[in-house]
């Protein structure tokens, strides 16, 4: 039997042939001793082929597929071209490190695989001497490849989308449940502790949070009087309760308590009040996160039930992959397996029991409405998981469908078809998307215009002021030149006027000369 061993490295896939398989199988201690010596190991195990990864993305894709027990295309083509075919005379066995990968290779290539016996020891030796077996490959390059692939693989496993950070929802709903338990426990402790001093307050103020606030305000019941009635009304938000507390404090049967004990009760009550206030803030944070991550699921069944479904599934993507039958009994696994074991009736609902729809339905219709609600939750989670622009349109439409189904179970009103409802929801979602894009464009235009007007106004005022200054300077220079031209005739306009005056004066002189000449001629004539 010919044995070949497949080794997956961060740099690529390697196929090695193992000689003398039967002897090695008989002498396992010698194999273990020869693993550390490369000369002895290379005489037994030799490299047949090496398929390097071309890019880091290809390496990550291949490693992800192998970790999930799938056969990647690169490995399939490499084994198909490098691994010799098995014959009846010489059967071929391929040694692999993972049984799931071996099953995938057997199913795809019909090659006998093994992951036991001598294979783990051979793989350990290949891992130890791999850099020496491949030409041009060093320990440094192997370490760089392993480090890069390890970082990318870790990021791929633990990363979450920033816009759909369902991990924050899982942590916040877990903290919310823990806070509910802690606040309830601490409130009961305050009730028991403060009731030694003022036992009548428990019946007047049954609410835990309000009881802690009132105990923190009253402190010593003997200090309570009619003057503190208004301040007590602000705490209790009820004038009748405040009056009843004051009256009960005057005739209370409680024991006297020391100042140190009251101080401890006061500090503890303050802590419980702060925890309750933080619990409300955390509920608001969860609401905002659900609105960003799973708005349709939130609109359908609310914040806490939707968050518990995501938390139980592990992520929004896992919840979207679940069928409706799994979502229906999610959270009731113990009851399901107990029913399967005892062959009794399986549970009708799990976490969905906390939804208001199941509480409003009658006892005989609870199972039917839970099945219908689980179907709609599956649709809403898939829309939230795979839609690019989250909106509450589909969640509201699905919620209305559940309401119509409740009416159908109670009154017999036939609900609308799912196809018609989804068509209307898709049209409405497209309209909202179009209006949102239009508003974005308008806001962008306004912003650009406001920026352009501001710069233009700044540039315009600067240009106008510069033009005005230039005009004033030109006017001043023109005025000065005009004065100079009038006085000296040095400018262009002054030159023209002086020339005209010279022409006029020359013409008059010529006329006078002509007249004198005529007079002389007349006088000289006999």
Phi, psi and omega in degrees: 000131179268129181249128173238141183242131178263128179238126179260119179243164178295338180268341180164190179259140178233139178242124183240145176259142182245122180271155175052059185296319184293318179293320179295320179297330179280333186244063180298322177299324178293324177297315179298323180287325183277357182294322185280343180263117185291324182295315178291322181290322181289337176288340180260316185245126180231148181283128179263316181202153180223127180246100181282152175283137183283318182228168177291328178294319178296320177298317180295319180295319180293319180292320177298318180295318181293321180295333178267004178080023180254157180262111179288160183294322180298316179292323180296314179293323179295315179292324181294326183269335186257320184286127179291155181285145179277136178238172180290328179281324183227087178289148183248133176239135180253123177271129180232162181271337184240133180291325179294319177295322177298320178295322178293322179292320178298319182290323185273319188248355180058046178247135178290127183241152179214143178231014182237179177078233183278348185299313180301323179291320178295319178296324178295320177293320178296319179297325183285323185250019188296319182295332178276337182282328181264127181289138179078008182248129183243169177296325181293314179294325177294319179294320178296317179296318180294321181293314180296316179292324178297318179295314181294323178294319179294317178297322180294328182279323186256357184288156173217153181289137183292320183283337179235062184280081180288343175297324178294326178293318181297315181291321183290322180289327176294318178293325179296316177296320179294321178295322178299317179294315183294316181296323178294317179295314181293324179294319176296325177293320178294319179302312183292321184289314183281341180290342173297328181266324184218079185289336183287345184289336183294319180287328182283319181241091182281339182289136184295312182296317179292325178297318179295320179295318181292319179295321177294328181281317187287312187061255178274127184291337181289337178280353181278130181216183180293337179291329180270014182292319182295316178296324178291325176298323179294328179283314185278335183063032179202121182290323180295318178295319179298317178296320179294324179294317180295317180295321181291328180293333182285331181238036182286150179262008183288162181276158175288150185227146183281168182292323181294320178295317178297324179295318178294319177296319180297316179295319180292320178296324178295320177296318180294321178297318179294321177296320178294319177296319178294327178297321177294319177297321179294325176296321176294321176297318179296322178298315180294321179294318178295326178293328179276322188270309184227071183292326181289319176295323178294316179294333183279308187236002176098175185289306191287319180293318177296319178294323179292325176295316179296318180295319180291324179285336182106327178191167178293327178294317178295321178295323179292333180280341183289144170286168183295329180293326177287319179297327182296320183254017180294122184103354179239042184293321181297315179295325180294311181291328176294320179292322178292325180289317181270000180057042177253188182290135179283156181294150182268338183202156176241255179292338180292348178297333179284353179288150181290336181295318180288326176293329180278340182279161178284169186296322183284342182257004183295318179294321181292317181288329177292322177295317179293320180293322177296324177297315181290326177295322178296316179297316182296318180293325178290321177295317179294325185285323190248001178274145181278323181246101182290140177207166182262012185295311183291324178296319178293322178294319178293323177296320178295327177295320178294320176298316179296324178291325174298317177296323179296320179290328183272311188252341182092012178287127182287126180282167178286159180286149181296326181296316180294319181296317181291326177297314179297319180295321178294319177296317179295322178294321177294322177296316178297322178295320179294316179295323178295319178294323178295316179296324177296317179296318179297315179298323179293318178296316180299319179296317179295318179296318180296320176294319179294318179296320180296314180291321179294320179297317178296316180291321181296314179296323178293319179292319179297318180295321179294319178296318180298318179296317178298318179298314181299318179296318179297318179297318179297316180293321178295319179298315179297319180293323179296318178297318179295324180291323178294320182281315188246341183068038184265341182274176182293313180294322177295324178296319181295314181294320179293323177295318178298316178297324178295321178296317180298315181295322178296321179295318179295320178298319178297318179298316180297319178298319178300316180297318179297318179298319179297316180298316180297319178297319179293324181289324181282342180290139177288000000 
